[in-house]
Amino acid sequence: MKLVQLIAAFVLAASSTAFATQDHSHDTKPLHGGVLVVVKDIEYELVAKPDILQLHLRDHGKKVDVSQGSAKLTLLAGTDKQEVELKPAGDKFEAKGSFKVAANTKVIAIVSLAGKSSTARFVLK
């Protein structure tokens, strides 16, 4: 009987260890020189320059299809507020124009994909 209990304990411990070591981590390094945040297992990377804004999405390192989606950014710099609509551009969302993107600017991104919306918050460096 002890052998059966020992085997059962070993199987339970092995399966628990296998479950606990599944990799649910994210590579939190920006791939495009932007600021990266993770929301609900999706990596959002915001590239903010004075003349272009880009939002890249990845799901565990794989690019997310944004072709049917939409995104809106709200830039908050001190008392200034700027709202920008981003459009799909290849594998990312993008807008061109003139943007206030100084250090410490707060950015709120609202992204809609497949009928679902998510919000990501950034602070520019």
C-alpha positions, 0 to 999 in steps of 0.5 A: 500500500505504501508503494501505491501512495508513494507513486501517487504522490510522485505523479501528483508532484510531477504534474504540479511541477509541470503545470507551475513551470509553464512559461506565461512570461512576456519578453518585456523588451521593446522591439521598436524603441518604444515604451512597452506595457502588458495588458491581459497577455497582450504586449502594447508597444508605443513608439511616440515621435513628434511626427509619428505615433505607432502602436505595435501589438504582440501576443506572447511575441507573435504579432497581432493582426490589427487590419480590422481594428482601431485605436485611439490615443489620448496624450496628456502633457501637463494641461494639454490634451490631444486625441489621435485616431490611429489607423491600421498600417501593415502590422501596427496602428499608426498616425502621422502629424504633429504630436506633443510627446515630451518626457512624462507625457501620459498616454491612454490607448483604447484599442478595439479588435474583434469587437473587444476593447482594451485600454493600455496606459503609458508614460513616455520617457 
